[in-house]
C-alpha cells in the first residue's frame, strides 16, 4: 500500500506494533496528544525501516479539530494510504456506574469520537478512491457483560458502525478491516488477571497485518474466539450476568 501510514492514537501499544510491521519504506504519522513526547516511538519506527516518522497533535475527544488534523497530514505528506484507528480508554466500570461524567467520557472516546473521525476518513478516502482503514473493536462488544457494560456498550456501537461503514465503502476503492481482539495483556489492562485466550499487542498486530495482506474484512484475535462467542450468545441471561469481565 502506497501513501502515508497514519496512526490515530500514536501511543497505543497495538497501534505501534502494527505500525512497525507496516512501516518499512513508508512515511509514518503518529497522531496523539502531547505529540512532542513521542521521540521514543518515532525512533523505534525509524529503526524498523520507516522512511520518515512525524508526530502531530491529535485529541480524539476534540471532534471539531479532526478535519483540520487530517487536512494538515495530507497537506504535509500527501494521500493517506493506511489509517490505524487505535485510540481508546478502558475506564473504571465501578466509577462509571455512579459517575455520569465518567460514563459519558468512556462512551465519548470509544464510540462518539470514532464515529466522527471514521466519517471524516471515509469521506476523504472515497474522494481519493483508495486507502485502507483499520478499526479495533473488541469481543467485549459482541455480547455486553455486566462486569464491563459501559466499555462494552461503546465497543458494541463501534462494531456495528464500522461493520456498516465497511459495507458502505464496498466498491469505492477503500476498504475497512474490523479487528475484534479478546483480552489484551498490556498497559490498559495492567493489574488485571488475564481472561481466557488472552493475547499480547504483538499477537494482535501480527494477526491484523496478516488480515490486511489477505484482504480480509474482519479478524478475531485469537481466531478461537469467534466460535466461542457464537456459543456465548446462546447462554441464558441468568448465567451470562455472572461471568467475570
Backbone as JSON, one array per atom type, in Angstrom:
{
  "sequence": "XXXXXXXXXXXXXXXXXXXXXXXXXXXXXXXXXXXXXXXXXXXXXXXXXXXXXXXXXXXXXXXXXXXXXXXXXXXXXXXXXXXXXXXXXXXXXXXXXXXXXXXXXXXXXXXXXXXXXXXXXXXXXXXXXXXXXXXXXXXXXXXXXXXXXXXXXXXXXXXXXXXXXXXXXXXXXXXXXXXXXXXXXXXXXXXXXXXXXXXXXXXXXXXXXXXXXXXXXXXXXXXXXXXXXXXXXXXXXXXXXXXXX",
  "N": [[0.85, -1.19, 0.0], [0.67, 2.12, -0.97], [1.26, 5.58, -0.02], [0.82, 7.64, 2.93], [1.23, 6.24, 6.19], [-0.9, 6.41, 8.8], [-1.29, 6.73, 12.24], [-3.77, 6.98, 14.41], [-3.82, 7.71, 17.56], [-1.23, 7.55, 18.68], [0.26, 6.5, 20.77], [-0.69, 4.07, 21.39], [-0.26, 0.69, 22.25], [-0.92, -1.53, 20.64], [-1.41, -0.23, 18.21], [1.13, 0.84, 17.64], [2.68, -1.49, 17.47], [1.52, -2.63, 15.2], [2.11, -0.63, 13.37], [4.9, -0.89, 13.23], [5.13, -3.21, 11.75], [4.05, -2.45, 9.32], [5.48, -0.27, 8.52], [8.07, -0.26, 7.11], [9.88, 1.45, 4.64], [7.95, 3.4, 4.34], [6.26, 6.58, 4.86], [5.42, 7.58, 8.05], [2.9, 8.75, 10.21], [2.39, 9.72, 13.42], [-0.27, 10.34, 15.43], [-1.29, 12.02, 18.21], [-2.11, 13.1, 21.57], [0.02, 15.47, 23.24], [2.15, 15.46, 21.36], [4.8, 16.14, 21.12], [6.16, 14.5, 22.83], [6.79, 12.07, 21.72], [9.21, 10.96, 20.97], [10.55, 8.52, 21.53], [8.86, 6.6, 20.4], [8.94, 7.41, 17.72], [11.66, 6.99, 17.09], [11.82, 4.22, 17.37], [10.26, 3.31, 15.22], [11.66, 4.37, 13.05], [14.04, 2.96, 13.32], [13.03, 0.55, 12.63], [12.75, 0.68, 9.92], [11.12, 2.61, 8.7], [10.57, 5.21, 6.32], [10.33, 7.86, 7.05], [9.28, 9.5, 10.05], [6.72, 11.25, 11.54], [5.26, 13.38, 14.02], [2.1, 14.47, 15.1], [-0.18, 16.72, 16.65], [-3.04, 15.47, 18.21], [-6.18, 15.2, 19.51], [-8.48, 12.98, 20.28], [-10.96, 13.39, 21.44], [-11.62, 15.96, 20.82], [-13.69, 16.78, 18.71], [-14.24, 18.74, 16.81], [-11.79, 19.41, 15.81], [-10.85, 17.37, 14.24], [-11.04, 17.37, 11.38], [-9.26, 19.43, 10.6], [-6.85, 18.39, 11.52], [-6.53, 16.1, 9.9], [-6.51, 17.39, 7.42], [-4.1, 18.79, 7.65], [-2.27, 16.68, 7.76], [-2.53, 15.48, 5.2], [-1.84, 17.64, 3.61], [0.83, 18.01, 4.27], [2.02, 15.5, 3.82], [0.92, 14.18, 1.7], [-1.37, 11.88, -0.04], [-3.29, 9.68, 2.06], [-2.48, 6.39, 2.83], [-2.88, 4.17, 4.57], [-4.81, 4.0, 7.5], [-4.6, 3.62, 10.9], [-6.75, 3.22, 13.4], [-6.52, 3.62, 16.59], [-6.96, 4.64, 19.11], [-8.32, 4.94, 22.45], [-10.06, 4.23, 25.58], [-10.19, 2.33, 28.62], [-11.4, 2.88, 31.04], [-13.08, 3.12, 34.28], [-15.1, 0.8, 35.45], [-16.58, 0.49, 37.86], [-16.63, 3.13, 38.87], [-17.91, 4.38, 36.75], [-20.5, 3.46, 36.97], [-21.81, 5.05, 38.75], [-20.91, 7.62, 38.39], [-21.79, 9.96, 36.31], [-20.44, 11.66, 34.48], [-18.02, 10.32, 34.06], [-18.87, 7.91, 32.92], [-19.96, 8.89, 30.53], [-17.67, 9.97, 29.39], [-16.16, 7.71, 28.72], [-17.79, 6.51, 26.76], [-17.83, 8.59, 24.94], [-15.15, 8.79, 24.02], [-14.62, 6.15, 23.13], [-16.66, 5.55, 21.39], [-18.25, 7.81, 20.23], [-16.21, 9.63, 19.37], [-14.86, 7.95, 17.62], [-16.84, 7.49, 15.65], [-17.01, 10.05, 14.59], [-14.37, 10.59, 13.55], [-14.01, 8.44, 11.82], [-16.02, 8.88, 9.94], [-15.09, 11.24, 8.81], [-12.68, 10.24, 7.72], [-13.61, 8.27, 5.91], [-15.0, 9.82, 4.03], [-12.92, 11.38, 3.01], [-11.09, 9.45, 1.97], [-12.72, 8.16, 0.11], [-12.94, 10.2, -1.8], [-10.35, 10.25, -2.82], [-10.26, 7.75, -3.83], [-8.99, 5.47, -2.88], [-7.32, 3.54, -0.31], [-6.94, 2.25, 3.07], [-8.51, 1.32, 6.11], [-8.04, 0.6, 9.48], [-9.81, -0.66, 12.14], [-10.21, -1.02, 15.59], [-12.2, -3.01, 17.32], [-13.76, -4.97, 19.85], [-14.09, -8.09, 21.59], [-15.58, -7.6, 23.76], [-17.7, -6.12, 22.97], [-19.31, -7.81, 21.56], [-21.16, -9.44, 22.93], [-22.5, -7.77, 25.47], [-21.22, -7.59, 28.74], [-22.13, -7.7, 32.22], [-20.01, -7.01, 33.9], [-18.38, -5.16, 32.59], [-19.97, -3.23, 31.28], [-20.19, -0.56, 30.42], [-17.87, 0.19, 28.92], [-18.07, -2.02, 27.17], [-20.51, -1.52, 25.89], [-19.92, 0.74, 24.39], [-18.0, -0.32, 22.65], [-19.61, -2.16, 21.36], [-21.34, -0.48, 19.96], [-19.43, 0.76, 18.29], [-18.53, -1.45, 16.84], [-20.82, -2.15, 15.36], [-21.16, 0.23, 13.86], [-18.74, 0.36, 12.4], [-18.93, -2.0, 10.93], [-21.15, -1.47, 9.3], [-20.15, 0.76, 7.94], [-18.04, -0.4, 6.53], [-19.49, -1.92, 4.67], [-20.72, 0.17, 3.32], [-18.55, 1.29, 2.06], [-17.87, -0.5, 0.13], [-16.78, -1.19, -3.13], [-15.76, 1.32, -3.53], [-13.06, 1.57, -3.65], [-11.87, 1.86, -1.27], [-11.09, 0.15, 1.69], [-12.14, -1.43, 4.74], [-10.87, -2.82, 7.65], [-12.0, -4.66, 10.28], [-11.14, -5.32, 13.54], [-11.35, -7.7, 16.09], [-10.25, -8.1, 19.03], [-9.65, -10.26, 21.89], [-9.12, -10.3, 25.4], [-6.38, -8.24, 26.02], [-3.11, -8.29, 27.02], [-1.54, -5.71, 28.46], [-0.65, -2.2, 28.82], [-3.19, -1.01, 29.23], [-4.64, -2.94, 30.56], [-3.21, -3.47, 32.8], [-2.5, -4.96, 35.92], [-4.83, -6.41, 36.0], [-6.27, -9.69, 36.04], [-5.51, -11.92, 33.46], [-7.94, -12.79, 31.0], [-9.39, -15.86, 29.68], [-7.83, -17.08, 26.67], [-6.18, -14.9, 26.18], [-4.26, -12.28, 24.57], [-1.21, -10.71, 23.35], [-0.14, -7.32, 22.6], [1.58, -7.52, 20.37], [0.82, -9.96, 19.22], [-1.82, -9.39, 18.45], [-1.28, -7.37, 16.59], [0.21, -8.78, 14.65], [-1.7, -10.64, 13.7], [-3.5, -8.83, 12.63], [-1.98, -7.58, 10.6], [-1.59, -9.77, 8.9], [-4.24, -10.22, 8.13], [-4.75, -7.85, 6.72], [-2.99, -8.17, 4.55], [-4.19, -10.32, 3.3], [-6.55, -9.3, 2.44], [-8.81, -9.33, 4.07], [-11.98, -8.67, 5.69], [-12.66, -8.68, 8.34], [-11.29, -9.71, 11.5], [-10.78, -11.96, 14.14], [-9.09, -12.08, 17.25], [-7.53, -14.12, 19.53], [-8.26, -16.45, 16.8], [-9.93, -18.47, 17.76], [-11.83, -17.29, 19.33], [-14.03, -16.58, 17.85], [-15.83, -18.89, 17.33], [-16.23, -19.42, 20.06], [-17.6, -17.15, 21.03], [-19.85, -17.3, 19.47], [-21.17, -19.41, 20.68], [-21.42, -18.35, 23.24], [-23.3, -16.36, 22.89], [-25.6, -17.78, 23.08], [-25.97, -18.43, 25.69], [-28.07, -18.5, 28.59], [-29.47, -15.52, 30.0], [-29.38, -15.3, 32.81], [-27.18, -16.84, 33.51], [-25.2, -15.59, 32.0], [-24.9, -13.02, 33.14], [-23.4, -13.52, 35.37], [-20.84, -13.95, 34.63], [-17.34, -13.19, 34.8], [-15.73, -10.1, 33.84]],
  "CA": [[0.0, 0.0, 0.0], [1.41, 3.38, -1.01], [0.63, 6.63, 0.76], [1.25, 7.74, 4.32], [0.65, 5.38, 7.23], [-1.3, 7.31, 9.88], [-1.75, 6.04, 13.44], [-4.55, 7.85, 15.29], [-3.57, 7.06, 18.84], [0.18, 7.25, 18.45], [0.89, 5.82, 21.91], [-1.32, 2.76, 21.55], [0.68, -0.42, 22.1], [-1.3, -2.31, 19.46], [-1.21, 0.62, 17.04], [2.56, 0.95, 17.36], [3.15, -2.8, 17.0], [1.08, -2.78, 13.81], [2.88, 0.33, 12.57], [6.24, -1.46, 13.0], [5.03, -4.21, 10.7], [3.65, -1.82, 8.06], [6.25, 0.95, 8.29], [9.28, -0.24, 6.26], [9.82, 2.17, 3.38], [6.82, 4.32, 4.26], [6.15, 7.74, 5.75], [4.51, 7.28, 9.14], [2.46, 9.89, 11.01], [1.83, 9.37, 14.71], [-1.16, 11.41, 15.87], [-1.62, 11.79, 19.62], [-1.91, 14.24, 22.46], [1.42, 15.67, 23.65], [2.92, 14.89, 20.26], [6.23, 16.41, 21.31], [6.76, 13.49, 23.71], [6.77, 10.79, 21.02], [10.53, 10.68, 20.41], [10.87, 7.09, 21.64], [8.05, 5.89, 19.39], [9.47, 7.78, 16.4], [12.94, 6.33, 16.9], [11.57, 2.8, 17.2], [9.77, 3.08, 13.86], [12.77, 4.65, 12.13], [14.95, 1.82, 13.42], [12.37, -0.57, 11.97], [12.77, 0.82, 8.46], [10.27, 3.66, 8.16], [11.3, 6.23, 5.55], [10.29, 9.06, 7.9], [8.22, 9.43, 11.06], [6.33, 12.58, 12.0], [4.28, 13.4, 15.09], [1.18, 15.6, 15.03], [-1.07, 16.82, 17.8], [-4.38, 14.94, 17.94], [-7.01, 14.87, 20.67], [-9.65, 12.3, 19.71], [-12.19, 13.92, 22.02], [-11.88, 17.28, 20.23], [-14.28, 16.4, 17.42], [-14.19, 19.86, 15.86], [-10.43, 19.55, 15.27], [-10.47, 16.21, 13.42], [-10.87, 17.71, 9.96], [-8.04, 20.21, 10.39], [-5.7, 17.5, 11.72], [-6.4, 15.3, 8.68], [-6.08, 18.31, 6.35], [-2.68, 19.06, 7.85], [-1.5, 15.48, 7.41], [-2.49, 15.3, 3.75], [-1.11, 18.76, 3.02], [2.27, 17.85, 4.51], [2.57, 14.19, 3.47], [0.24, 13.6, 0.55], [-2.52, 11.0, 0.21], [-3.2, 8.69, 3.13], [-2.62, 5.02, 2.34], [-3.43, 3.32, 5.63], [-5.08, 4.65, 8.78], [-4.81, 2.72, 12.03], [-7.52, 3.96, 14.41], [-6.17, 2.79, 17.75], [-7.13, 5.33, 20.4], [-9.42, 4.42, 23.26], [-9.84, 4.11, 27.02], [-10.97, 1.29, 29.28], [-12.21, 3.5, 32.09], [-13.3, 2.43, 35.55], [-16.5, 0.38, 35.43], [-17.23, 0.8, 39.13], [-16.86, 4.57, 38.91], [-18.86, 4.75, 35.7], [-21.85, 3.07, 37.33], [-22.44, 6.11, 39.55], [-20.4, 8.91, 37.97], [-22.31, 10.18, 34.95], [-19.42, 12.26, 33.63], [-17.03, 9.3, 33.7], [-19.52, 7.0, 31.97], [-20.08, 9.58, 29.25], [-16.33, 10.15, 28.81], [-15.79, 6.44, 28.1], [-18.58, 6.35, 25.54], [-17.44, 9.64, 24.0], [-13.87, 8.44, 23.4], [-14.61, 4.82, 22.5], [-17.68, 5.44, 20.33], [-18.58, 9.05, 19.53], [-15.03, 10.15, 18.67], [-14.6, 7.05, 16.49], [-17.82, 7.78, 14.6], [-16.65, 11.33, 13.97], [-13.15, 10.53, 12.73], [-14.21, 7.47, 10.73], [-16.82, 9.54, 8.91], [-14.15, 12.13, 8.12], [-11.75, 9.44, 6.94], [-14.31, 7.63, 4.79], [-15.27, 10.86, 3.03], [-11.64, 11.78, 2.42], [-10.53, 8.36, 1.17], [-13.6, 7.98, -1.06], [-12.58, 11.21, -2.81], [-9.1, 9.89, -3.5], [-10.52, 6.48, -4.49], [-8.12, 4.4, -2.4], [-6.94, 3.62, 1.1], [-7.45, 1.21, 3.97], [-8.75, 1.77, 7.48], [-8.06, -0.47, 10.48], [-10.59, -0.26, 13.31], [-10.14, -2.0, 16.67], [-13.37, -3.23, 18.16], [-13.4, -5.86, 20.96], [-15.11, -9.09, 21.87], [-16.42, -7.05, 24.82], [-18.89, -5.55, 22.35], [-20.09, -8.81, 20.84], [-22.28, -9.55, 23.86], [-22.02, -6.91, 26.56], [-21.28, -8.23, 30.04], [-22.4, -6.83, 33.36], [-18.78, -6.58, 34.55], [-17.76, -4.0, 31.9], [-21.01, -2.88, 30.31], [-20.03, 0.78, 29.84], [-16.88, 0.0, 27.85], [-18.61, -2.98, 26.21], [-21.57, -0.91, 25.08], [-19.26, 1.62, 23.42], [-17.4, -1.18, 21.62], [-20.71, -2.73, 20.59], [-21.74, 0.55, 19.0], [-18.36, 0.93, 17.3], [-18.51, -2.63, 15.99], [-21.92, -2.01, 14.41], [-20.89, 1.34, 12.97], [-17.66, 0.01, 11.48], [-19.44, -3.03, 10.02], [-21.97, -0.79, 8.3], [-19.28, 1.61, 7.12], [-17.33, -1.28, 5.6], [-20.42, -2.22, 3.59], [-20.93, 1.4, 2.55], [-17.33, 1.57, 1.29], [-17.68, -1.53, -0.91], [-16.76, -0.68, -4.49], [-15.23, 2.69, -3.59], [-11.6, 1.55, -3.66], [-11.45, 1.97, 0.13], [-11.56, -1.0, 2.46], [-12.06, -1.3, 6.19], [-10.63, -4.06, 8.38], [-12.5, -4.61, 11.65], [-10.39, -6.27, 14.37], [-12.03, -7.99, 17.36], [-9.38, -8.82, 19.97], [-10.12, -10.56, 23.23], [-8.33, -9.63, 26.44], [-5.01, -7.96, 25.58], [-2.23, -8.02, 28.15], [-0.76, -4.51, 28.14], [-0.81, -1.08, 29.75], [-4.59, -0.74, 29.53], [-5.17, -3.97, 31.46], [-2.22, -3.73, 33.84], [-3.08, -5.24, 37.23], [-5.98, -7.28, 35.85], [-5.96, -11.09, 35.72], [-5.87, -12.17, 32.05], [-9.08, -13.65, 30.69], [-9.0, -16.96, 28.78], [-7.47, -16.76, 25.29], [-5.58, -13.57, 26.15], [-3.23, -12.03, 23.57], [-0.34, -9.57, 23.57], [-0.25, -6.37, 21.5], [2.29, -8.03, 19.19], [-0.01, -11.0, 18.59], [-2.93, -8.71, 17.77], [-0.73, -6.68, 15.42], [0.57, -9.78, 13.63], [-2.94, -11.14, 13.1], [-4.07, -7.73, 11.85], [-1.17, -7.42, 9.39], [-1.92, -10.89, 8.02], [-5.58, -9.99, 7.58], [-4.61, -6.81, 5.7], [-2.34, -8.75, 3.36], [-5.11, -11.26, 2.67], [-7.74, -8.59, 2.01], [-9.93, -9.7, 4.91], [-12.82, -7.58, 6.17], [-12.67, -8.71, 9.79], [-10.44, -10.73, 12.07], [-10.88, -12.17, 15.58], [-7.77, -12.41, 17.77], [-7.2, -15.18, 18.58], [-9.37, -16.9, 15.98], [-10.83, -19.36, 18.5], [-12.89, -16.51, 19.98], [-15.23, -16.5, 17.0], [-16.81, -19.92, 17.72], [-16.55, -19.3, 21.48], [-18.63, -16.14, 21.24], [-21.09, -17.8, 18.87], [-21.83, -20.2, 21.72], [-21.74, -17.48, 24.38], [-24.53, -15.64, 22.59], [-26.72, -18.67, 23.37], [-26.09, -18.62, 27.14], [-29.18, -17.79, 29.24], [-29.06, -14.25, 30.62], [-29.08, -15.5, 34.23], [-25.8, -17.32, 33.59], [-24.32, -14.59, 31.38], [-24.62, -11.88, 34.02], [-22.48, -13.93, 36.43], [-19.49, -14.13, 34.09], [-16.42, -12.07, 35.07], [-15.24, -9.3, 32.72]],
  "C": [[0.88, 1.24, 0.0], [0.65, 4.41, -0.19], [1.07, 6.56, 2.21], [0.52, 6.72, 5.2], [0.37, 6.27, 8.43], [-1.83, 6.48, 11.05], [-2.45, 7.06, 14.33], [-4.6, 7.18, 16.66], [-2.13, 6.6, 18.86], [0.93, 6.66, 19.61], [0.32, 4.43, 22.14], [-0.31, 1.64, 21.33], [0.36, -1.24, 20.85], [-1.04, -1.5, 18.2], [0.25, 0.71, 16.65], [3.14, -0.38, 16.88], [2.75, -3.02, 15.54], [1.86, -1.84, 12.9], [4.28, -0.21, 12.27], [6.21, -2.47, 11.85], [4.76, -3.59, 9.33], [4.58, -0.71, 7.62], [7.39, 0.88, 7.3], [9.06, 0.42, 4.9], [8.74, 3.21, 3.28], [6.99, 5.52, 5.17], [5.08, 7.44, 6.78], [4.18, 8.57, 9.89], [1.82, 9.36, 12.28], [1.02, 10.55, 15.22], [-1.61, 11.12, 17.29], [-1.55, 13.1, 20.37], [-0.45, 14.28, 22.92], [2.36, 15.06, 22.6], [4.42, 15.12, 20.4], [6.94, 15.38, 22.16], [6.83, 12.11, 23.04], [8.14, 10.4, 20.43], [10.87, 9.2, 20.45], [10.12, 6.3, 20.57], [8.57, 6.18, 17.98], [10.76, 7.02, 16.12], [12.76, 4.83, 16.66], [11.12, 2.48, 15.78], [10.85, 3.36, 12.82], [13.77, 3.5, 12.14], [14.37, 0.59, 12.73], [12.24, -0.42, 10.47], [11.83, 1.84, 7.88], [11.11, 4.7, 7.42], [11.39, 7.54, 6.33], [9.15, 8.88, 8.88], [7.96, 10.83, 11.6], [5.28, 12.45, 13.1], [3.42, 14.64, 14.96], [0.24, 15.55, 16.24], [-2.47, 16.37, 17.41], [-5.05, 14.56, 19.24], [-8.3, 14.28, 20.13], [-10.96, 12.89, 20.22], [-12.55, 15.31, 21.49], [-12.41, 17.07, 18.81], [-14.14, 17.5, 16.38], [-12.83, 19.99, 15.2], [-10.04, 18.41, 14.34], [-10.16, 16.59, 11.98], [-9.57, 18.46, 9.73], [-6.79, 19.36, 10.59], [-5.47, 16.67, 10.45], [-5.98, 16.16, 7.49], [-4.59, 18.57, 6.44], [-1.81, 17.89, 7.45], [-1.4, 15.33, 5.9], [-1.74, 16.44, 3.06], [0.39, 18.56, 3.14], [2.84, 16.57, 3.91], [1.86, 13.49, 2.32], [-0.88, 12.65, 0.92], [-2.24, 10.0, 1.33], [-3.41, 7.31, 2.53], [-3.32, 4.12, 3.33], [-3.64, 4.15, 6.88], [-5.35, 3.58, 9.82], [-5.5, 3.53, 13.12], [-7.41, 3.18, 15.71], [-6.26, 3.53, 19.08], [-8.29, 4.71, 21.17], [-9.04, 4.36, 24.73], [-10.68, 2.96, 27.55], [-11.9, 1.89, 30.33], [-12.33, 2.62, 33.31], [-14.78, 2.08, 35.63], [-17.22, 0.75, 36.72], [-17.56, 2.28, 39.25], [-17.94, 4.98, 37.92], [-20.31, 4.4, 36.05], [-22.57, 4.13, 38.15], [-22.02, 7.51, 39.12], [-20.79, 9.14, 36.5], [-21.23, 10.71, 34.01], [-18.4, 11.23, 33.17], [-17.63, 8.31, 32.68], [-19.59, 7.63, 30.58], [-18.71, 9.75, 28.59], [-15.85, 8.87, 28.13], [-16.49, 6.28, 26.75], [-18.17, 7.39, 24.49], [-16.16, 9.26, 23.27], [-13.98, 7.16, 22.57], [-15.68, 4.65, 21.42], [-17.86, 6.74, 19.55], [-17.38, 9.59, 18.74], [-14.65, 9.27, 17.48], [-15.57, 7.31, 15.33], [-17.43, 9.05, 13.85], [-15.45, 11.18, 13.05], [-13.29, 9.52, 11.6], [-15.05, 8.05, 9.61], [-15.95, 10.5, 8.1], [-13.22, 11.34, 7.2], [-12.41, 8.82, 5.72], [-14.58, 8.63, 3.68], [-14.0, 11.23, 2.27], [-11.08, 10.69, 1.5], [-11.41, 8.01, -0.03], [-13.21, 8.94, -2.17], [-11.31, 10.82, -3.55], [-9.21, 8.51, -4.16], [-9.66, 5.32, -4.04], [-7.86, 4.59, -0.91], [-7.51, 2.47, 1.9], [-7.49, 1.75, 5.39], [-8.78, 0.54, 8.38], [-8.78, 0.06, 11.72], [-10.53, -1.37, 14.35], [-11.41, -1.98, 17.5], [-12.91, -4.1, 19.35], [-14.48, -6.91, 21.11], [-16.02, -8.61, 23.0], [-17.71, -6.46, 24.26], [-19.76, -6.56, 21.64], [-21.33, -9.19, 21.63], [-21.84, -8.87, 25.13], [-22.26, -7.6, 27.9], [-21.5, -7.22, 31.15], [-21.11, -6.22, 33.92], [-18.09, -5.41, 33.86], [-18.74, -3.42, 30.87], [-20.86, -1.48, 29.72], [-19.05, 0.73, 28.67], [-17.44, -0.92, 26.76], [-19.67, -2.38, 25.32], [-20.99, 0.03, 24.03], [-18.64, 0.81, 22.29], [-18.48, -1.84, 20.77], [-21.2, -1.73, 19.54], [-20.72, 0.74, 17.91], [-18.34, -0.24, 16.32], [-19.62, -2.53, 14.93], [-21.68, -0.91, 13.4], [-19.84, 0.97, 11.93], [-18.1, -1.06, 10.49], [-20.27, -2.39, 8.91], [-21.15, 0.08, 7.38], [-18.51, 0.77, 6.11], [-18.21, -1.64, 4.41], [-20.63, -1.0, 2.69], [-19.74, 1.72, 1.65], [-17.1, 0.57, 0.16], [-17.77, -0.9, -2.3], [-16.16, 0.71, -4.64], [-13.72, 2.73, -3.78], [-11.01, 1.65, -2.28], [-11.94, 0.73, 0.86], [-11.31, -0.79, 3.94], [-11.87, -2.69, 6.79], [-11.07, -3.85, 9.82], [-11.82, -5.71, 12.46], [-11.12, -6.43, 15.7], [-11.1, -8.79, 18.27], [-10.17, -9.22, 21.22], [-9.32, -9.75, 24.24], [-6.9, -9.46, 25.93], [-4.18, -7.57, 26.8], [-1.34, -6.83, 27.79], [-1.03, -3.42, 29.16], [-2.26, -0.89, 30.18], [-5.16, -1.72, 30.56], [-4.21, -4.31, 32.57], [-2.9, -3.91, 35.19], [-4.29, -6.13, 37.19], [-5.53, -8.7, 35.54], [-6.39, -11.36, 34.29], [-7.07, -13.1, 31.93], [-8.59, -14.81, 29.82], [-8.75, -16.45, 27.36], [-6.91, -15.34, 25.17], [-4.49, -13.49, 25.09], [-2.33, -10.89, 24.04], [-0.56, -8.57, 22.43], [0.44, -6.86, 20.23], [1.48, -9.1, 18.47], [-1.19, -10.39, 17.85], [-2.43, -8.04, 16.49], [-0.38, -7.66, 14.3], [-0.66, -10.33, 12.93], [-3.58, -10.07, 12.21], [-3.31, -7.55, 10.54], [-1.45, -8.55, 8.4], [-3.28, -10.68, 7.35], [-5.56, -8.9, 6.51], [-4.03, -7.37, 4.42], [-3.31, -9.65, 2.58], [-6.41, -10.6, 2.2], [-8.98, -8.93, 2.81], [-10.72, -8.47, 5.32], [-12.92, -7.54, 7.68], [-11.76, -9.83, 10.26], [-10.66, -10.75, 13.59], [-9.5, -12.59, 16.07], [-7.89, -12.84, 19.23], [-8.46, -15.7, 17.88], [-10.37, -17.77, 16.71], [-11.99, -18.6, 19.14], [-14.16, -16.43, 19.14], [-16.22, -17.6, 17.34], [-17.18, -19.84, 19.19], [-17.68, -18.31, 21.7], [-19.93, -16.48, 20.51], [-21.88, -18.58, 19.91], [-22.25, -19.33, 22.9], [-23.01, -16.67, 24.15], [-25.77, -16.46, 22.96], [-26.92, -18.89, 24.87], [-27.3, -17.88, 27.68], [-28.67, -16.56, 29.98], [-28.69, -14.42, 32.09], [-27.66, -16.02, 34.43], [-24.82, -16.27, 33.08], [-23.94, -13.49, 32.35], [-23.65, -12.24, 35.14], [-21.04, -14.04, 35.94], [-18.61, -12.94, 34.44], [-16.01, -11.4, 33.78], [-15.96, -9.62, 31.43]]
}
